[in-house]
Amino acid sequence: MPYNKLAVAALVCAVLVPPFGILMGHIAWAQTARTGERGHRLALAALVIGYVELLVLCGVPIVLLGF
Protein backbone atom coordinates (compact mmCIF):
# COMPACT_ATOMS: atom_id res chain seq x y z
CA MET A 1 0.00 0.00 0.00
CA PRO A 2 1.52 3.36 -1.01
CA TYR A 3 1.98 6.31 1.28
CA ASN A 4 -0.58 9.08 1.38
CA LYS A 5 0.67 11.65 -1.14
CA LEU A 6 -0.55 14.55 0.94
CA ALA A 7 1.46 13.32 3.94
CA VAL A 8 4.63 13.27 1.86
CA ALA A 9 3.89 16.72 0.46
CA ALA A 10 3.14 17.99 3.97
CA LEU A 11 6.52 16.82 5.19
CA VAL A 12 8.30 18.63 2.37
CA CYS A 13 6.25 21.79 2.86
CA ALA A 14 6.80 21.71 6.63
CA VAL A 15 10.51 22.19 6.02
CA LEU A 16 10.14 24.81 3.30
CA VAL A 17 6.95 26.72 4.23
CA PRO A 18 5.81 25.79 7.76
CA PRO A 19 2.23 27.18 7.68
CA PHE A 20 1.38 25.17 4.56
CA GLY A 21 3.07 22.10 6.00
CA ILE A 22 1.01 22.39 9.17
CA LEU A 23 -2.24 22.77 7.26
CA MET A 24 -1.45 19.89 4.92
CA GLY A 25 -0.25 17.79 7.86
CA HIS A 26 -3.57 18.15 9.65
CA ILE A 27 -5.48 17.19 6.52
CA ALA A 28 -3.19 14.23 5.84
CA TRP A 29 -3.45 13.11 9.50
CA ALA A 30 -7.25 13.01 9.19
CA GLN A 31 -7.14 11.25 5.81
CA THR A 32 -4.78 8.53 6.99
CA ALA A 33 -6.84 7.95 10.14
CA ARG A 34 -10.06 7.74 8.13
CA THR A 35 -8.84 5.60 5.22
CA GLY A 36 -6.12 3.53 6.90
CA GLU A 37 -3.50 4.56 4.33
CA ARG A 38 0.15 4.56 5.22
CA GLY A 39 1.65 7.93 6.08
CA HIS A 40 0.16 8.59 9.52
CA ARG A 41 3.65 9.04 10.99
CA LEU A 42 4.73 11.22 8.06
CA ALA A 43 1.78 13.51 8.75
CA LEU A 44 2.71 13.61 12.43
CA ALA A 45 6.32 14.42 11.55
CA ALA A 46 5.13 17.22 9.28
CA LEU A 47 3.07 18.67 12.12
CA VAL A 48 5.91 18.50 14.62
CA ILE A 49 8.49 19.94 12.23
CA GLY A 50 6.10 22.64 11.02
CA TYR A 51 5.12 23.80 14.50
CA VAL A 52 8.70 23.75 15.80
CA GLU A 53 10.02 25.63 12.80
CA LEU A 54 7.21 28.17 13.03
CA LEU A 55 7.96 28.67 16.71
CA VAL A 56 11.65 29.17 15.99
CA LEU A 57 11.10 31.50 13.05
CA CYS A 58 8.51 33.66 14.85
CA GLY A 59 9.15 33.14 18.54
CA VAL A 60 12.88 33.65 18.78
CA PRO A 61 12.93 37.11 17.14
CA ILE A 62 10.06 38.22 19.38
CA VAL A 63 11.94 37.11 22.50
CA LEU A 64 15.24 38.60 21.37
CA LEU A 65 13.72 41.94 20.43
CA GLY A 66 11.70 42.10 23.65
CA PHE A 67 8.26 42.60 22.16
C-alpha positions as CSV (number, residue, x, y, z in Angstrom):
1,M,0.0,0.0,0.0
2,P,1.5,3.4,-1.0
3,Y,2.0,6.3,1.3
4,N,-0.6,9.1,1.4
5,K,0.7,11.6,-1.1
6,L,-0.6,14.5,0.9
7,A,1.5,13.3,3.9
8,V,4.6,13.3,1.9
9,A,3.9,16.7,0.5
10,A,3.1,18.0,4.0
11,L,6.5,16.8,5.2
12,V,8.3,18.6,2.4
13,C,6.3,21.8,2.9
14,A,6.8,21.7,6.6
15,V,10.5,22.2,6.0
16,L,10.1,24.8,3.3
17,V,6.9,26.7,4.2
18,P,5.8,25.8,7.8
19,P,2.2,27.2,7.7
20,F,1.4,25.2,4.6
21,G,3.1,22.1,6.0
22,I,1.0,22.4,9.2
23,L,-2.2,22.8,7.3
24,M,-1.5,19.9,4.9
25,G,-0.3,17.8,7.9
26,H,-3.6,18.2,9.7
27,I,-5.5,17.2,6.5
28,A,-3.2,14.2,5.8
29,W,-3.5,13.1,9.5
30,A,-7.2,13.0,9.2
31,Q,-7.1,11.3,5.8
32,T,-4.8,8.5,7.0
33,A,-6.8,8.0,10.1
34,R,-10.1,7.7,8.1
35,T,-8.8,5.6,5.2
36,G,-6.1,3.5,6.9
37,E,-3.5,4.6,4.3
38,R,0.2,4.6,5.2
39,G,1.6,7.9,6.1
40,H,0.2,8.6,9.5
41,R,3.7,9.0,11.0
42,L,4.7,11.2,8.1
43,A,1.8,13.5,8.7
44,L,2.7,13.6,12.4
45,A,6.3,14.4,11.6
46,A,5.1,17.2,9.3
47,L,3.1,18.7,12.1
48,V,5.9,18.5,14.6
49,I,8.5,19.9,12.2
50,G,6.1,22.6,11.0
51,Y,5.1,23.8,14.5
52,V,8.7,23.7,15.8
53,E,10.0,25.6,12.8
54,L,7.2,28.2,13.0
55,L,8.0,28.7,16.7
56,V,11.6,29.2,16.0
57,L,11.1,31.5,13.1
58,C,8.5,33.7,14.8
59,G,9.1,33.1,18.5
60,V,12.9,33.6,18.8
61,P,12.9,37.1,17.1
62,I,10.1,38.2,19.4
63,V,11.9,37.1,22.5
64,L,15.2,38.6,21.4
65,L,13.7,41.9,20.4
66,G,11.7,42.1,23.6
67,F,8.3,42.6,22.2
